[in-house]
Amino acid sequence: MAFLELRGVHKSYGDTTKRNSVLKDINLAVEEGELLAIVGYSGAGKSTLVQIIAGLLTADGGTVELGGKPITGPGPDRGIVFQGDSLLPWLNTYENVYLAVDRVFTKLTPTEKKARTDRYLALVKLQDASHKRPHELSGGMRQRVAVARALAQDPQVLLMDEPFSALDALTRATLQDEIERIWREDGKTGVLITNDVDEAILLADRIMPLGAGPGATLGPAVKVEIARPRDRKAINHDPKFKAVRNTVINYLIGAGARRRPGAAAETPLPAVAAREVIA
C-alpha cells in the first residue's frame, strides 16, 4: 500500500436531479518522500482533487487513505498551500507562522514554539521580514510565508494547489527554486497541482496528467528521471526533459482532451483574406 492512496474516487456537483461529474475513477498512489505533480486543464477538477485529499471536500465514492488510515476531514497531517496566500492580515509574518505552530504543538513550551517558528522562517529566508504584515510583503514573500506556515506544522503530506499561479514570471521562477531547495532539505511527501508542464518537470519526481472534464480522470504516470538539483537553464536541453514534456503534452491534447465537449469534432475557423487598404 502506498503512503497516500486514492482508489475509485469520484465527485459530482449539483442537486439530485442534475449532477455534474467533475472527477471520475481517480486512482492515485504517492510514496513517502515523493513529490508528485498533477498537471491538467484549468477547470478540470485539480483543485477539487487536492481538497478531497486535504479533507475539505468529501468524495461521492471511493477511498482516500493516508498511512493506511481513511481521510475523513481536515487534519494537521496534511498541510496545504493555496493559490492565494490565505494569511491573516492583522498578524505579522512571525505571528502567522507561530499561530499554526501553537495550534498543532500544544505541548511545546513557548520557547520551543518560538524556535520552531524561527526555524521555518529561516528556511524560506524571511527571518528579516518577521515583523512585517502581509500588506507590506510582495506576492512572492507572502507565498513563502504560506509555505513556512504549512511546513512548520510538520505535516505528513504537503499539498500545493497552484501556489505560484498569481505571481509574475520572475517571482514564480525564484519561488520554484526555493521550493526545490526546501524539498531537498526537508524531504516531505508532496502533491503539487499545476497547469504548467515545465514547472512540474522542474519540481516533481513523477507527473500524472489529469484529462479534461466532465468526469476527468488521471492519465498514466510519467517519471522524471532528471538528477537534482535541476538547473532551469540547462534542463531545456536535456533529452529526458523533452521526452517527459512531449509525453505529458501529447496525452493532454490527445487522449486527455477527448472528454471535453466538442473536442472530437471542432469547427474549423473560416478562411480570412486580407483586405486591401487604399490610402
C-alpha positions in Angstrom: 0.0 0.0 0.0 1.3 3.5 -0.9 1.7 6.2 1.7 -1.1 8.3 0.2 -3.7 6.3 -1.9 -6.9 7.1 -3.7 -8.9 4.3 -5.2 -12.0 4.7 -7.4 -12.7 8.3 -6.2 -15.4 10.3 -8.0 -17.0 13.6 -7.3 -20.0 15.4 -8.7 -21.8 18.7 -8.0 -25.4 19.7 -8.2 -28.7 18.6 -6.8 -30.1 15.1 -7.0 -32.0 15.8 -10.3 -28.9 17.1 -12.2 -25.4 16.0 -11.1 -22.4 17.3 -13.0 -19.5 14.9 -12.9 -16.1 16.6 -12.1 -13.8 13.6 -11.2 -14.4 10.0 -12.2 -12.5 6.8 -11.3 -9.5 8.6 -9.7 -6.7 6.1 -8.7 -3.6 7.7 -7.3 -0.7 6.3 -5.2 2.0 8.6 -3.7 5.1 7.1 -2.0 6.5 8.5 1.2 9.1 11.3 0.4 7.9 11.6 -3.2 6.8 14.8 -4.8 4.1 14.1 -7.3 2.7 16.7 -9.7 -0.8 16.6 -11.2 -1.0 18.6 -14.4 -4.2 19.4 -16.2 -6.6 21.9 -17.8 -8.0 24.8 -15.9 -11.4 23.8 -14.6 -10.8 20.1 -15.0 -11.0 19.4 -11.3 -7.5 19.7 -10.0 -8.4 21.9 -7.0 -11.4 19.6 -6.2 -9.0 16.7 -6.1 -6.5 18.3 -3.8 -9.3 19.5 -1.5 -10.6 15.9 -1.3 -7.1 14.8 -0.2 -7.0 17.7 2.3 -10.3 16.6 3.7 -12.0 19.9 2.8 -14.3 18.1 0.4 -15.9 14.6 0.7 -15.8 12.3 -2.3 -19.1 10.8 -3.5 -17.4 7.4 -3.6 -14.1 5.6 -3.5 -11.5 5.6 -0.7 -8.8 8.1 0.3 -6.2 6.9 2.8 -3.0 8.3 4.3 -0.7 5.9 6.0 -3.4 3.2 5.7 -6.0 5.3 7.6 -9.0 6.8 5.9 -9.1 10.6 5.5 -12.4 11.8 6.9 -11.7 15.5 7.3 -9.0 18.2 7.7 -6.1 17.5 9.9 -2.5 18.7 10.7 -1.1 15.6 9.0 -1.8 17.4 5.7 -0.6 21.0 5.2 -1.9 22.9 2.2 -0.7 26.0 0.3 -3.5 27.6 -1.8 -3.3 29.7 -4.9 -3.7 32.7 -2.6 -1.6 33.0 0.5 -4.6 33.0 2.9 -2.6 34.8 5.6 -4.3 36.6 8.4 -3.9 40.3 7.6 -3.8 41.5 11.2 -0.9 39.3 12.1 2.7 39.8 11.1 4.9 37.2 9.3 6.1 35.7 12.6 2.7 35.6 14.1 1.1 33.9 11.1 3.6 31.0 11.3 3.6 30.9 15.2 -0.2 30.6 15.2 -0.1 27.4 13.3 2.7 26.0 15.5 0.8 27.0 18.6 -2.4 25.2 17.4 -0.6 21.9 16.4 2.2 21.6 19.0 0.2 22.3 22.2 2.7 20.5 24.5 5.7 22.6 23.4 6.9 25.4 25.7 6.7 29.0 24.3 10.5 28.9 23.8 10.2 25.7 21.8 7.4 27.1 19.7 9.4 30.3 19.0 12.4 28.2 18.0 10.3 26.2 15.6 8.7 29.3 14.1 12.2 30.9 13.7 13.5 27.7 12.0 10.9 27.7 9.3 11.1 31.4 8.7 14.8 30.9 8.1 14.1 28.0 5.8 12.1 30.3 3.5 14.6 33.2 4.1 12.1 35.5 5.7 13.6 36.0 9.2 14.3 39.6 8.4 10.7 40.2 7.5 9.2 38.6 10.6 7.8 41.9 11.8 6.0 42.8 8.6 2.3 42.3 8.0 1.0 40.8 4.7 0.2 44.1 3.0 3.9 45.1 3.5 5.2 41.9 1.6 5.4 41.2 -2.0 3.3 38.4 -3.5 6.2 36.0 -3.6 7.1 36.7 0.0 3.5 36.1 1.1 3.6 32.7 -0.6 6.8 31.9 1.2 5.1 32.7 4.5 2.3 30.3 3.5 4.9 27.6 2.7 6.6 28.2 6.1 3.3 28.0 7.9 2.4 24.7 6.3 5.8 23.1 6.8 6.0 24.3 10.4 3.1 22.1 11.3 5.2 19.1 10.3 2.5 17.6 8.1 3.0 14.1 6.7 2.0 15.5 3.2 2.3 19.0 1.8 -0.4 19.8 -0.7 0.2 22.8 -3.1 -2.7 24.0 -5.2 -1.2 26.1 -8.0 0.8 28.1 -5.4 2.6 30.2 -8.0 -0.2 30.9 -10.5 -0.8 34.5 -9.3 2.9 35.5 -9.5 4.8 37.3 -12.2 7.3 35.1 -14.2 10.5 36.2 -12.3 9.0 35.8 -8.9 7.5 32.5 -9.9 10.9 31.2 -11.1 12.5 32.3 -7.8 9.9 30.6 -5.7 10.1 27.4 -7.7 13.8 27.3 -7.0 13.1 27.9 -3.3 10.6 25.1 -3.2 13.0 22.7 -4.9 15.7 23.7 -2.3 13.3 23.3 0.6 12.2 19.9 -0.7 15.8 18.6 -0.7 16.4 19.9 2.8 13.1 18.9 4.4 12.2 15.8 2.4 8.4 16.0 2.8 5.9 13.9 0.8 4.1 16.3 -1.5 1.4 16.8 -4.2 1.7 19.8 -6.5 -1.2 20.9 -8.6 -0.3 22.9 -11.6 -1.2 23.6 -15.2 2.4 24.3 -16.2 4.1 21.2 -17.5 7.6 22.8 -17.3 7.0 23.6 -13.7 6.0 20.0 -13.0 9.2 18.7 -14.7 11.4 21.1 -12.7 10.0 20.1 -9.3 8.4 16.7 -9.4 9.6 13.1 -9.2 6.5 11.9 -11.1 3.8 13.6 -13.2 0.2 12.5 -13.6 -1.8 14.3 -16.2 -5.5 15.0 -15.5 -7.7 14.9 -18.6 -10.4 17.4 -19.4 -13.8 17.2 -17.9 -16.6 16.4 -17.4 -15.7 13.3 -15.5 -11.9 14.0 -15.6 -9.6 11.0 -15.0 -5.9 10.7 -14.4 -3.7 9.5 -17.2 -0.6 7.3 -17.0 2.2 8.4 -14.6 5.4 9.8 -16.1 8.6 9.5 -14.1 11.0 12.5 -14.2 14.4 10.8 -14.1 16.5 14.0 -14.0 19.1 14.5 -11.3 18.6 17.1 -8.6 19.2 19.9 -8.2 17.7 20.8 -11.5 19.1 23.8 -13.4 16.3 25.6 -15.2 18.7 26.9 -17.8 20.3 23.5 -18.6 17.2 21.4 -18.3 15.7 22.6 -21.5 18.5 21.0 -23.4 18.2 17.6 -21.6 16.7 14.9 -23.8 14.9 13.5 -20.8 13.2 16.8 -20.3 12.0 16.9 -23.8 10.8 13.3 -23.7 8.7 13.8 -20.5 7.3 17.1 -21.8 6.2 15.5 -25.1 4.6 12.6 -23.3 2.6 14.7 -20.9 1.5 17.3 -23.5 0.6 14.6 -26.1 -1.7 12.9 -23.5 -3.3 16.3 -22.6 -4.0 17.2 -26.2 -4.8 13.7 -27.2 -6.5 11.1 -25.0 -6.8 13.5 -22.1 -8.7 16.1 -24.3 -11.4 13.8 -25.7 -13.8 14.2 -22.8 -14.1 17.9 -23.5 -17.4 18.7 -25.1 -16.8 19.1 -28.9 -13.2 18.1 -28.7 -13.7 15.3 -31.3 -15.3 17.5 -33.9 -14.2 21.1 -33.6 -15.5 23.5 -36.2 -12.6 24.9 -38.2 -12.2 28.7 -38.4 -13.4 30.3 -41.6 -10.7 31.3 -44.1 -10.0 35.0 -43.9 -8.4 37.0 -46.7 -6.5 40.3 -46.2 -8.5 43.3 -47.4 -6.6 45.9 -49.5 -6.3 49.3 -47.8 -6.4 52.3 -50.2 -4.5 55.3 -48.9 
